[in-house]
Amino acid sequence: MSAENYVVEMVDIEKNFATVKAVDHSFFNLKKGEIHSLIGENGAGKSTMMKMLYGLYQPDAGVIKINGEEMRDLTPGKAIEKGIGMVHQEFMLVNELTVLENVILGFEPKKGVTIDFDEARKKIQTYIDDYHMEIQPDKRINQISVGEAQRVEIIKTLYRGANVLIMDEPTAVLTPQECVKFFEILQELRKDGKSIIFISHKLNEVMEISDRVSVMRAGKYITTVDKKDTNPTDLAKLMVGRDVNLHIKSGNAVKPGEVVLKVDNLWTSGEKEISKIRGISFEVRAGETVGIAGVDGNGQSELIEAITGLRKVEKGTVTLSGKDITNFAPKKAREAGLSHIPEERNVRGLNRSMSIEDNLVALKFDLEPFTKHYTRNKKEVRKFAEDLIEKFDIRPKKADVITQSLSGGNAQKIVIAREVDAGGDLLIAAQPTRGVDIGAIESIRTTLENVKKDGKAILLVSADLDEVMDMSDRIVVMYEGKITGILNAKDATKEEVGLYMLGQAEQDRKES
């Protein structure tokens, strides 16, 4: 295909934010009727590239062409006029409005001075039928599933005339069943001549759905390859610049021992109705990793907060190594042998305005040898920090560097180093690899596996189902604040876990 026939061309693009070069002389093009994946580690520049195509950012240099026409001063409004649509990772929907109302918001068809709802309904139903969307237009957004909400976002872009759809990490919030349905929709869109840009870090999905794959690293364009000429291992190497082990899985080096954590008939409040904890019971043993699976927002966060003392337990008990720690303050729970990698590292895991060494010593700063007679022993603090920096490969290897300047992966390594070093009988790892790149994921998973081999108990919570299935010995599946199933990880399939995540397997049991 000649350059004139590309629906999108981005040539020699640059974008700077203050002193940071986010995109450095990068390239991207898109053919009509193809699915072209754009991959790279966090900070590689892929989302910034696509935000420039959608008009959210202005490039500092380079050329953007849509259907052969050079674009200047592109805005989201102009991008929409030119047929560019973007489905963001965070859905832009009004919960109290219906599907139909959300789709037409800002683009309402008129009959005189009133909104022509009949015309809007007819047009929306065409998209639902043509692409097998399976959505009810009169349902409110707060009444539909996450997968359905994503379909609403796709219909919104189509309703506004999109022929190019940018999908930013679209499967991050979907169950396996919803992913299958989503990919079917993408294939239908492609058959209809739509062109799709698929931003993702899930390389197996990239291999399943793509025609071509472009790779970025540190703001630079690396290469574009045909899907048939590559594989996940090669793509990971292109992303990181070195060989990466993508297949770290739970081993059986230690036979599970005594019960370390026992949660019995636990009830708590929730941020939403569906996230209230309702009578949950399970155990985690020494030398065992128990993974919590579920669509985000089904009570996983509330469960961890209740165990760690960050949320009040209304009923039930939490027992750690035989000691009742129900409603213990977080510090007291730690003293009882609990270590906690929180899901929001910048909220509860780190003080970003402080140095690496201050964050590493945070659990021990008031103990000897780091403090003596109310005086800080800077030499001991520095030695302690440097040892952990080396052991956990935290970069840069300078203890006095302010944490704010670190990448997500290195910031997370600080939290993990501190919590693993604390040596508790139980390590709660909540979203341990969220927002970190492939190289850091490899390092973090290896660390967790070593903690288990040392005979510690691990409670793993992750929105990444592959991670839960790879790293766990047993899987506890949650749906609307309840446990719908406890499965042996080796015997479980993604489809089976997905049914439990949707509450379907529990419903089937009740009806049989």
One Martini backbone bead per residue (centre of mass of N, CA, C, O) as a GRO file, in nm:
protein
  512
    1MET     BB    1   0.096   0.036   0.023
    2SER     BB    2   0.069   0.351  -0.013
    3ALA     BB    3   0.098   0.642   0.156
    4GLU     BB    4  -0.177   0.768   0.039
    5ASN     BB    5  -0.356   0.512   0.181
    6TYR     BB    6  -0.337   0.610   0.451
    7VAL     BB    7  -0.534   0.705   0.724
    8VAL     BB    8  -0.259   0.716   0.894
    9GLU     BB    9   0.007   0.963   0.966
   10MET     BB   10   0.322   0.957   1.155
   11VAL     BB   11   0.596   1.196   1.133
   12ASP     BB   12   0.845   1.284   1.325
   13ILE     BB   13   0.758   1.287   1.630
   14GLU     BB   14   0.725   1.541   1.890
   15LYS     BB   15   0.733   1.547   2.267
   16ASN     BB   16   0.728   1.787   2.536
   17PHE     BB   17   0.777   1.793   2.904
   18ALA     BB   18   0.967   2.009   2.956
   19THR     BB   19   1.246   1.791   3.010
   20VAL     BB   20   1.062   1.575   2.874
   21LYS     BB   21   1.090   1.321   2.624
   22ALA     BB   22   0.817   1.148   2.519
   23VAL     BB   23   0.871   1.208   2.204
   24ASP     BB   24   1.121   1.070   1.957
   25HIS     BB   25   1.103   1.048   1.646
   26SER     BB   26   0.815   0.924   1.553
   27PHE     BB   27   0.611   0.643   1.421
   28PHE     BB   28   0.289   0.606   1.232
   29ASN     BB   29   0.057   0.367   1.079
   30LEU     BB   30  -0.266   0.323   0.891
   31LYS     BB   31  -0.484   0.098   0.765
   32LYS     BB   32  -0.745   0.000   0.606
   33GLY     BB   33  -0.888  -0.256   0.790
   34GLU     BB   34  -0.703  -0.255   1.054
   35ILE     BB   35  -0.507  -0.400   1.326
   36HIS     BB   36  -0.297  -0.182   1.522
   37SER     BB   37  -0.046  -0.224   1.740
   38LEU     BB   38   0.064  -0.048   2.045
   39ILE     BB   39   0.378  -0.086   2.209
   40GLY     BB   40   0.500  -0.055   2.555
   41GLU     BB   41   0.618   0.081   2.805
   42ASN     BB   42   0.608   0.279   3.048
   43GLY     BB   43   0.687   0.581   2.887
   44ALA     BB   44   0.718   0.528   2.567
   45GLY     BB   45   0.458   0.709   2.413
   46LYS     BB   46   0.185   0.587   2.307
   47SER     BB   47  -0.038   0.769   2.432
   48THR     BB   48   0.078   1.036   2.330
   49MET     BB   49   0.049   0.979   2.032
   50MET     BB   50  -0.270   0.938   2.039
   51LYS     BB   51  -0.336   1.219   2.162
   52MET     BB   52  -0.239   1.369   1.908
   53LEU     BB   53  -0.439   1.241   1.708
   54TYR     BB   54  -0.693   1.349   1.898
   55GLY     BB   55  -0.598   1.653   2.012
   56LEU     BB   56  -0.486   1.673   2.317
   57TYR     BB   57  -0.214   1.714   2.173
   58GLN     BB   58   0.071   1.897   2.065
   59PRO     BB   59   0.311   1.888   1.854
   60ASP     BB   60   0.649   2.001   1.818
   61ALA     BB   61   0.686   1.783   1.584
   62GLY     BB   62   0.578   1.705   1.274
   63VAL     BB   63   0.342   1.477   1.102
   64ILE     BB   64  -0.016   1.477   1.044
   65LYS     BB   65  -0.223   1.234   0.876
   66ILE     BB   66  -0.559   1.230   0.726
   67ASN     BB   67  -0.623   1.100   0.441
   68GLY     BB   68  -0.359   1.286   0.336
   69GLU     BB   69  -0.415   1.516   0.544
   70GLU     BB   70  -0.280   1.780   0.687
   71MET     BB   71  -0.249   1.855   1.033
   72ARG     BB   72  -0.350   2.149   1.215
   73ASP     BB   73  -0.441   2.211   1.516
   74LEU     BB   74  -0.546   1.967   1.667
   75THR     BB   75  -0.862   1.856   1.782
   76PRO     BB   76  -1.113   1.670   1.896
   77GLY     BB   77  -1.319   1.797   1.703
   78LYS     BB   78  -1.152   1.755   1.442
   79ALA     BB   79  -1.107   1.452   1.472
   80ILE     BB   80  -1.404   1.375   1.455
   81GLU     BB   81  -1.451   1.500   1.174
   82LYS     BB   82  -1.213   1.290   1.058
   83GLY     BB   83  -1.282   0.997   1.213
   84ILE     BB   84  -1.183   1.013   1.515
   85GLY     BB   85  -1.167   0.773   1.785
   86MET     BB   86  -1.180   0.741   2.158
   87VAL     BB   87  -1.115   0.479   2.396
   88HIS     BB   88  -1.087   0.502   2.714
   89GLN     BB   89  -0.992   0.360   3.005
   90GLU     BB   90  -1.173   0.583   3.116
   91PHE     BB   91  -1.488   0.622   3.128
   92MET     BB   92  -1.724   0.870   2.961
   93LEU     BB   93  -1.978   0.838   3.181
   94VAL     BB   94  -2.320   0.873   3.288
   95ASN     BB   95  -2.474   0.690   3.526
   96GLU     BB   96  -2.778   0.829   3.524
   97LEU     BB   97  -2.781   0.762   3.234
   98THR     BB   98  -2.849   0.637   2.949
   99VAL     BB   99  -2.729   0.498   2.680
  100LEU     BB  100  -2.858   0.693   2.477
  101GLU     BB  101  -2.780   0.960   2.622
  102ASN     BB  102  -2.472   0.916   2.610
  103VAL     BB  103  -2.433   0.895   2.301
  104ILE     BB  104  -2.580   1.193   2.229
  105LEU     BB  105  -2.408   1.369   2.394
  106GLY     BB  106  -2.366   1.670   2.206
  107PHE     BB  107  -2.537   1.498   1.946
  108GLU     BB  108  -2.829   1.590   1.910
  109PRO     BB  109  -3.107   1.526   1.752
  110LYS     BB  110  -3.341   1.729   1.571
  111LYS     BB  111  -3.695   1.845   1.620
  112GLY     BB  112  -3.656   2.137   1.599
  113VAL     BB  113  -3.629   2.199   1.955
  114THR     BB  114  -3.611   1.892   1.982
  115ILE     BB  115  -3.537   1.576   2.057
  116ASP     BB  116  -3.472   1.293   1.841
  117PHE     BB  117  -3.513   0.987   1.971
  118ASP     BB  118  -3.599   0.807   1.734
  119GLU     BB  119  -3.352   0.856   1.556
  120ALA     BB  120  -3.139   0.770   1.762
  121ARG     BB  121  -3.241   0.481   1.811
  122LYS     BB  122  -3.212   0.380   1.520
  123LYS     BB  123  -2.905   0.426   1.494
  124ILE     BB  124  -2.812   0.261   1.742
  125GLN     BB  125  -2.944  -0.011   1.658
  126THR     BB  126  -2.765  -0.053   1.413
  127TYR     BB  127  -2.503  -0.099   1.571
  128ILE     BB  128  -2.599  -0.332   1.747
  129ASP     BB  129  -2.664  -0.521   1.505
  130ASP     BB  130  -2.405  -0.510   1.322
  131TYR     BB  131  -2.201  -0.568   1.602
  132HIS     BB  132  -2.318  -0.731   1.837
  133MET     BB  133  -2.359  -0.567   2.131
  134GLU     BB  134  -2.572  -0.616   2.350
  135ILE     BB  135  -2.780  -0.357   2.411
  136GLN     BB  136  -2.979  -0.145   2.625
  137PRO     BB  137  -3.076   0.182   2.573
  138ASP     BB  138  -3.261   0.217   2.860
  139LYS     BB  139  -3.026   0.175   3.030
  140ARG     BB  140  -2.839   0.244   3.283
  141ILE     BB  141  -2.510   0.253   3.357
  142ASN     BB  142  -2.557   0.143   3.664
  143GLN     BB  143  -2.692  -0.143   3.517
  144ILE     BB  144  -2.421  -0.224   3.386
  145SER     BB  145  -2.155  -0.358   3.265
  146VAL     BB  146  -1.835  -0.312   3.175
  147GLY     BB  147  -1.859  -0.431   2.891
  148GLU     BB  148  -2.106  -0.257   2.811
  149ALA     BB  149  -1.974   0.020   2.856
  150GLN     BB  150  -1.767  -0.015   2.630
  151ARG     BB  151  -1.978  -0.035   2.400
  152VAL     BB  152  -2.083   0.249   2.438
  153GLU     BB  153  -1.818   0.388   2.359
  154ILE     BB  154  -1.813   0.278   2.072
  155ILE     BB  155  -2.085   0.396   1.981
  156LYS     BB  156  -2.008   0.689   2.022
  157THR     BB  157  -1.792   0.696   1.798
  158LEU     BB  158  -1.980   0.605   1.566
  159TYR     BB  159  -2.196   0.831   1.594
  160ARG     BB  160  -1.953   1.049   1.524
  161GLY     BB  161  -1.796   0.899   1.262
  162ALA     BB  162  -1.599   0.670   1.305
  163ASN     BB  163  -1.309   0.500   1.132
  164VAL     BB  164  -1.118   0.551   1.381
  165LEU     BB  165  -1.002   0.345   1.654
  166ILE     BB  166  -0.897   0.412   1.983
  167MET     BB  167  -0.748   0.167   2.208
  168ASP     BB  168  -0.700   0.196   2.563
  169GLU     BB  169  -0.664  -0.064   2.734
  170PRO     BB  170  -0.948  -0.244   2.690
  171THR     BB  171  -0.897  -0.526   2.885
  172ALA     BB  172  -0.844  -0.445   3.192
  173VAL     BB  173  -1.182  -0.483   3.280
  174LEU     BB  174  -1.208  -0.781   3.171
  175THR     BB  175  -1.329  -1.069   3.114
  176PRO     BB  176  -1.285  -1.339   2.924
  177GLN     BB  177  -1.569  -1.321   2.796
  178GLU     BB  178  -1.552  -1.018   2.722
  179CYS     BB  179  -1.306  -1.043   2.538
  180VAL     BB  180  -1.431  -1.219   2.324
  181LYS     BB  181  -1.654  -1.016   2.249
  182PHE     BB  182  -1.469  -0.779   2.180
  183PHE     BB  183  -1.313  -0.918   1.945
  184GLU     BB  184  -1.563  -0.963   1.770
  185ILE     BB  185  -1.622  -0.663   1.731
  186LEU     BB  186  -1.355  -0.585   1.596
  187GLN     BB  187  -1.393  -0.771   1.351
  188GLU     BB  188  -1.652  -0.635   1.249
  189LEU     BB  189  -1.530  -0.356   1.207
  190ARG     BB  190  -1.315  -0.442   1.003
  191LYS     BB  191  -1.508  -0.560   0.787
  192ASP     BB  192  -1.639  -0.253   0.766
  193GLY     BB  193  -1.353  -0.066   0.744
  194LYS     BB  194  -1.233  -0.029   1.003
  195SER     BB  195  -0.983   0.129   1.208
  196ILE     BB  196  -0.739  -0.004   1.453
  197ILE     BB  197  -0.607   0.100   1.769
  198PHE     BB  198  -0.400  -0.109   1.991
  199ILE     BB  199  -0.346  -0.058   2.327
  200SER     BB  200  -0.093  -0.269   2.490
  201HIS     BB  201   0.057  -0.532   2.729
  202LYS     BB  202  -0.091  -0.788   2.608
  203LEU     BB  203   0.063  -1.008   2.405
  204ASN     BB  204  -0.147  -1.227   2.346
  205GLU     BB  205  -0.359  -1.027   2.239
  206VAL     BB  206  -0.193  -0.901   2.018
  207MET     BB  207  -0.161  -1.173   1.862
  208GLU     BB  208  -0.471  -1.224   1.819
  209ILE     BB  209  -0.569  -0.922   1.683
  210SER     BB  210  -0.343  -0.854   1.489
  211ASP     BB  211  -0.163  -0.743   1.201
  212ARG     BB  212   0.008  -0.519   1.343
  213VAL     BB  213   0.324  -0.409   1.512
  214SER     BB  214   0.424  -0.147   1.729
  215VAL     BB  215   0.732  -0.017   1.875
  216MET     BB  216   0.817   0.134   2.190
  217ARG     BB  217   1.111   0.319   2.338
  218ALA     BB  218   1.170   0.587   2.512
  219GLY     BB  219   0.997   0.754   2.272
  220LYS     BB  220   1.079   0.548   2.052
  221TYR     BB  221   1.098   0.410   1.749
  222ILE     BB  222   1.159   0.076   1.648
  223THR     BB  223   0.908  -0.101   1.511
  224THR     BB  224   0.745  -0.298   1.245
  225VAL     BB  225   0.526  -0.587   1.252
  226ASP     BB  226   0.411  -0.877   1.163
  227LYS     BB  227   0.240  -1.109   1.327
  228LYS     BB  228   0.354  -1.366   1.164
  229ASP     BB  229   0.674  -1.262   1.246
  230THR     BB  230   0.600  -1.316   1.556
  231ASN     BB  231   0.627  -1.295   1.927
  232PRO     BB  232   0.614  -1.239   2.260
  233THR     BB  233   0.921  -1.257   2.315
  234ASP     BB  234   1.015  -1.057   2.094
  235LEU     BB  235   0.842  -0.817   2.186
  236ALA     BB  236   0.963  -0.788   2.469
  237LYS     BB  237   1.251  -0.728   2.371
  238LEU     BB  238   1.178  -0.469   2.215
  239MET     BB  239   1.064  -0.312   2.462
  240VAL     BB  240   1.329  -0.355   2.666
  241GLY     BB  241   1.623  -0.473   2.535
  242ARG     BB  242   1.567  -0.770   2.649
  243ASP     BB  243   1.538  -1.049   2.800
  244VAL     BB  244   1.216  -1.204   2.897
  245ASN     BB  245   1.028  -1.351   3.155
  246LEU     BB  246   0.679  -1.451   3.102
  247HIS     BB  247   0.680  -1.749   3.292
  248ILE     BB  248   0.612  -1.695   3.591
  249LYS     BB  249   0.543  -1.953   3.829
  250SER     BB  250   0.408  -2.148   4.043
  251GLY     BB  251   0.549  -2.338   4.287
  252ASN     BB  252   0.657  -2.649   4.498
  253ALA     BB  253   0.888  -2.609   4.720
  254VAL     BB  254   0.647  -2.576   4.931
  255LYS     BB  255   0.461  -2.716   5.165
  256PRO     BB  256   0.189  -2.645   5.300
  257GLY     BB  257   0.110  -2.535   5.614
  258GLU     BB  258   0.011  -2.349   5.833
  259VAL     BB  259  -0.217  -2.136   5.936
  260VAL     BB  260  -0.206  -1.782   5.901
  261LEU     BB  261  -0.478  -1.703   5.754
  262LYS     BB  262  -0.809  -1.616   5.896
  263VAL     BB  263  -1.127  -1.583   5.746
  264ASP     BB  264  -1.446  -1.516   5.926
  265ASN     BB  265  -1.734  -1.397   5.844
  266LEU     BB  266  -1.701  -1.128   5.673
  267TRP     BB  267  -1.799  -0.779   5.740
  268THR     BB  268  -1.852  -0.478   5.536
  269SER     BB  269  -1.822  -0.200   5.403
  270GLY     BB  270  -1.871   0.011   5.101
  271GLU     BB  271  -1.828   0.218   4.832
  272LYS     BB  272  -2.034   0.013   4.722
  273GLU     BB  273  -2.277  -0.212   4.706
  274ILE     BB  274  -2.092  -0.438   4.550
  275SER     BB  275  -1.839  -0.399   4.782
  276LYS     BB  276  -1.952  -0.543   5.000
  277ILE     BB  277  -1.887  -0.748   5.266
  278ARG     BB  278  -2.035  -1.101   5.264
  279GLY     BB  279  -1.932  -1.356   5.436
  280ILE     BB  280  -1.618  -1.415   5.443
  281SER     BB  281  -1.418  -1.725   5.378
  282PHE     BB  282  -1.063  -1.804   5.449
  283GLU     BB  283  -0.730  -1.939   5.369
  284VAL     BB  284  -0.370  -1.911   5.458
  285ARG     BB  285  -0.065  -2.067   5.405
  286ALA     BB  286   0.228  -2.171   5.444
  287GLY     BB  287   0.369  -2.166   5.130
  288GLU     BB  288   0.128  -1.983   5.007
  289THR     BB  289  -0.077  -1.876   4.725
  290VAL     BB  290  -0.351  -1.653   4.732
  291GLY     BB  291  -0.585  -1.560   4.496
  292ILE     BB  292  -0.765  -1.268   4.390
  293ALA     BB  293  -1.055  -1.268   4.193
  294GLY     BB  294  -1.188  -0.995   3.990
  295VAL     BB  295  -1.368  -0.742   3.924
  296ASP     BB  296  -1.335  -0.440   3.972
  297GLY     BB  297  -1.538  -0.352   4.261
  298ASN     BB  298  -1.605  -0.647   4.436
  299GLY     BB  299  -1.422  -0.605   4.731
  300GLN     BB  300  -1.111  -0.624   4.739
  301SER     BB  301  -1.032  -0.362   4.887
  302GLU     BB  302  -1.206  -0.403   5.142
  303LEU     BB  303  -1.074  -0.664   5.236
  304ILE     BB  304  -0.787  -0.554   5.279
  305GLU     BB  305  -0.864  -0.327   5.474
  306ALA     BB  306  -0.979  -0.516   5.694
  307ILE     BB  307  -0.720  -0.683   5.750
  308THR     BB  308  -0.520  -0.411   5.792
  309GLY     BB  309  -0.709  -0.173   5.944
  310LEU     BB  310  -0.859   0.040   5.725
  311ARG     BB  311  -1.130  -0.120   5.799
  312LYS     BB  312  -1.419  -0.189   5.942
  313VAL     BB  313  -1.535  -0.455   6.120
  314GLU     BB  314  -1.867  -0.572   6.168
  315LYS     BB  315  -1.810  -0.888   6.110
  316GLY     BB  316  -1.605  -1.109   6.235
  317THR     BB  317  -1.273  -1.259   6.159
  318VAL     BB  318  -0.911  -1.204   6.211
  319THR     BB  319  -0.640  -1.439   6.172
  320LEU     BB  320  -0.289  -1.439   6.292
  321SER     BB  321  -0.118  -1.688   6.393
  322GLY     BB  322  -0.369  -1.729   6.615
  323LYS     BB  323  -0.440  -1.417   6.612
  324ASP     BB  324  -0.659  -1.173   6.693
  325ILE     BB  325  -0.689  -0.880   6.449
  326THR     BB  326  -0.947  -0.744   6.475
  327ASN     BB  327  -0.930  -0.406   6.437
  328PHE     BB  328  -0.654  -0.339   6.400
  329ALA     BB  329  -0.416  -0.144   6.375
  330PRO     BB  330  -0.182  -0.129   6.139
  331LYS     BB  331   0.065  -0.137   6.333
  332LYS     BB  332  -0.033  -0.383   6.499
  333ALA     BB  333  -0.053  -0.580   6.260
  334ARG     BB  334   0.247  -0.570   6.193
  335GLU     BB  335   0.348  -0.675   6.474
  336ALA     BB  336   0.193  -0.959   6.412
  337GLY     BB  337   0.292  -1.020   6.082
  338LEU     BB  338   0.218  -0.788   5.868
  339SER     BB  339   0.238  -0.733   5.519
  340HIS     BB  340   0.199  -0.438   5.281
  341ILE     BB  341   0.097  -0.402   4.946
  342PRO     BB  342  -0.044  -0.148   4.810
  343GLU     BB  343  -0.243  -0.048   4.540
  344GLU     BB  344  -0.157   0.260   4.623
  345ARG     BB  345   0.152   0.377   4.634
  346ASN     BB  346   0.098   0.703   4.642
  347VAL     BB  347  -0.091   0.683   4.904
  348ARG     BB  348   0.030   0.411   5.096
  349GLY     BB  349   0.351   0.348   5.008
  350LEU     BB  350   0.445   0.658   4.966
  351ASN     BB  351   0.680   0.935   4.985
  352ARG     BB  352   0.755   1.132   4.714
  353SER     BB  353   0.923   1.369   4.877
  354MET     BB  354   1.111   1.146   4.949
  355SER     BB  355   1.349   0.930   4.982
  356ILE     BB  356   1.451   0.619   4.941
  357GLU     BB  357   1.560   0.574   5.234
  358ASP     BB  358   1.307   0.676   5.385
  359ASN     BB  359   1.113   0.458   5.265
  360LEU     BB  360   1.274   0.201   5.353
  361VAL     BB  361   1.282   0.292   5.680
  362ALA     BB  362   0.982   0.347   5.781
  363LEU     BB  363   0.947   0.084   5.982
  364LYS     BB  364   1.253   0.165   6.146
  365PHE     BB  365   1.332   0.466   6.231
  366ASP     BB  366   1.277   0.411   6.567
  367LEU     BB  367   1.511   0.205   6.556
  368GLU     BB  368   1.754   0.008   6.614
  369PRO     BB  369   2.027   0.168   6.455
  370PHE     BB  370   1.866   0.432   6.335
  371THR     BB  371   1.806   0.502   6.644
  372LYS     BB  372   1.963   0.712   6.908
  373HIS     BB  373   1.858   0.907   7.135
  374TYR     BB  374   1.678   1.062   6.907
  375THR     BB  375   1.902   0.988   6.688
  376ARG     BB  376   2.005   0.979   6.375
  377ASN     BB  377   2.161   0.713   6.182
  378LYS     BB  378   2.281   0.775   5.878
  379LYS     BB  379   2.473   0.540   5.822
  380GLU     BB  380   2.267   0.303   5.869
  381VAL     BB  381   2.054   0.395   5.670
  382ARG     BB  382   2.232   0.387   5.418
  383LYS     BB  383   2.317   0.091   5.433
  384PHE     BB  384   2.033  -0.031   5.426
  385ALA     BB  385   1.947   0.094   5.155
  386GLU     BB  386   2.179  -0.015   4.974
  387ASP     BB  387   2.112  -0.312   5.013
  388LEU     BB  388   1.821  -0.299   4.889
  389ILE     BB  389   1.892  -0.174   4.618
  390GLU     BB  390   2.062  -0.417   4.528
  391LYS     BB  391   1.868  -0.660   4.580
  392PHE     BB  392   1.613  -0.499   4.406
  393ASP     BB  393   1.703  -0.317   4.172
  394ILE     BB  394   1.719  -0.007   4.226
  395ARG     BB  395   1.645   0.286   4.023
  396PRO     BB  396   1.866   0.452   4.121
  397LYS     BB  397   2.177   0.392   4.310
  398LYS     BB  398   2.044   0.632   4.513
  399ALA     BB  399   1.938   0.704   4.832
  400ASP     BB  400   1.884   1.040   4.792
  401VAL     BB  401   1.665   1.011   4.600
  402ILE     BB  402   1.376   1.124   4.491
  403THR     BB  403   1.086   0.946   4.431
  404GLN     BB  404   0.939   1.124   4.216
  405SER     BB  405   1.164   1.048   3.979
  406LEU     BB  406   1.049   0.772   3.946
  407SER     BB  407   0.947   0.503   3.825
  408GLY     BB  408   0.701   0.280   3.873
  409GLY     BB  409   0.884   0.030   3.913
  410ASN     BB  410   1.085   0.154   4.126
  411ALA     BB  411   0.875   0.242   4.330
  412GLN     BB  412   0.764  -0.047   4.379
  413LYS     BB  413   1.032  -0.172   4.480
  414ILE     BB  414   1.037  -0.022   4.746
  415VAL     BB  415   0.785  -0.143   4.871
  416ILE     BB  416   0.873  -0.440   4.845
  417ALA     BB  417   1.136  -0.427   5.001
  418ARG     BB  418   1.018  -0.332   5.272
  419GLU     BB  419   0.804  -0.567   5.312
  420VAL     BB  420   0.994  -0.810   5.287
  421ASP     BB  421   1.200  -0.721   5.509
  422ALA     BB  422   0.997  -0.738   5.752
  423GLY     BB  423   0.908  -1.057   5.779
  424GLY     BB  424   0.633  -1.158   5.764
  425ASP     BB  425   0.405  -1.417   5.758
  426LEU     BB  426   0.236  -1.200   5.589
  427LEU     BB  427   0.173  -1.118   5.240
  428ILE     BB  428   0.020  -0.839   5.098
  429ALA     BB  429  -0.060  -0.824   4.741
  430ALA     BB  430  -0.171  -0.529   4.585
  431GLN     BB  431  -0.122  -0.476   4.280
  432PRO     BB  432   0.206  -0.522   4.220
  433THR     BB  433   0.196  -0.455   3.875
  434ARG     BB  434   0.071  -0.188   3.859
  435GLY     BB  435   0.211   0.035   3.639
  436VAL     BB  436   0.426  -0.161   3.516
  437ASP     BB  437   0.676  -0.302   3.354
  438ILE     BB  438   0.801  -0.590   3.231
  439GLY     BB  439   1.067  -0.592   3.391
  440ALA     BB  440   0.931  -0.546   3.672
  441ILE     BB  441   0.742  -0.786   3.670
  442GLU     BB  442   0.957  -1.001   3.675
  443SER     BB  443   1.085  -0.914   3.947
  444ILE     BB  444   0.829  -0.926   4.130
  445ARG     BB  445   0.752  -1.224   4.081
  446THR     BB  446   1.016  -1.342   4.185
  447THR     BB  447   0.994  -1.232   4.472
  448LEU     BB  448   0.727  -1.374   4.551
  449GLU     BB  449   0.829  -1.661   4.506
  450ASN     BB  450   1.055  -1.642   4.725
  451VAL     BB  451   0.873  -1.592   4.966
  452LYS     BB  452   0.729  -1.865   4.950
  453LYS     BB  453   0.990  -2.044   4.969
  454ASP     BB  454   1.031  -1.923   5.273
  455GLY     BB  455   0.724  -1.986   5.404
  456LYS     BB  456   0.529  -1.779   5.326
  457ALA     BB  457   0.239  -1.594   5.312
  458ILE     BB  458   0.013  -1.519   5.029
  459LEU     BB  459  -0.189  -1.235   4.931
  460LEU     BB  460  -0.331  -1.200   4.609
  461VAL     BB  461  -0.410  -0.898   4.425
  462SER     BB  462  -0.555  -0.895   4.086
  463ALA     BB  463  -0.657  -0.774   3.764
  464ASP     BB  464  -0.465  -0.998   3.654
  465LEU     BB  465  -0.547  -1.309   3.566
  466ASP     BB  466  -0.278  -1.429   3.480
  467GLU     BB  467  -0.134  -1.369   3.746
  468VAL     BB  468  -0.314  -1.533   3.933
  469MET     BB  469  -0.277  -1.809   3.782
  470ASP     BB  470   0.041  -1.820   3.793
  471MET     BB  471   0.093  -1.745   4.123
  472SER     BB  472  -0.112  -1.952   4.227
  473ASP     BB  473  -0.261  -2.218   4.415
  474ARG     BB  474  -0.514  -2.050   4.492
  475ILE     BB  475  -0.858  -1.937   4.408
  476VAL     BB  476  -1.039  -1.645   4.487
  477VAL     BB  477  -1.370  -1.558   4.399
  478MET     BB  478  -1.527  -1.240   4.327
  479TYR     BB  479  -1.879  -1.118   4.380
  480GLU     BB  480  -2.034  -0.880   4.527
  481GLY     BB  481  -1.872  -0.948   4.816
  482LYS     BB  482  -1.832  -1.251   4.729
  483ILE     BB  483  -1.783  -1.594   4.723
  484THR     BB  484  -1.797  -1.814   4.433
  485GLY     BB  485  -1.493  -1.941   4.452
  486ILE     BB  486  -1.257  -2.222   4.511
  487LEU     BB  487  -0.949  -2.285   4.339
  488ASN     BB  488  -0.736  -2.476   4.165
  489ALA     BB  489  -0.500  -2.346   3.964
  490LYS     BB  490  -0.413  -2.599   3.791
  491ASP     BB  491  -0.732  -2.671   3.709
  492ALA     BB  492  -0.796  -2.401   3.606
  493THR     BB  493  -0.978  -2.187   3.397
  494LYS     BB  494  -1.053  -1.893   3.255
  495GLU     BB  495  -1.352  -1.958   3.203
  496GLU     BB  496  -1.423  -2.045   3.488
  497VAL     BB  497  -1.336  -1.789   3.636
  498GLY     BB  498  -1.518  -1.598   3.471
  499LEU     BB  499  -1.787  -1.708   3.576
  500TYR     BB  500  -1.735  -1.633   3.873
  501MET     BB  501  -1.690  -1.322   3.815
  502LEU     BB  502  -2.006  -1.307   3.709
  503GLY     BB  503  -2.182  -1.517   3.898
  504GLN     BB  504  -2.270  -1.772   3.725
  505ALA     BB  505  -2.182  -2.028   3.878
  506GLU     BB  506  -2.356  -1.976   4.130
  507GLN     BB  507  -2.627  -1.967   3.981
  508ASP     BB  508  -2.615  -2.253   3.866
  509ARG     BB  509  -2.615  -2.398   4.141
  510LYS     BB  510  -2.893  -2.287   4.240
  511GLU     BB  511  -3.057  -2.410   3.981
  512SER     BB  512  -2.967  -2.731   4.019
   0.00000   0.00000   0.00000
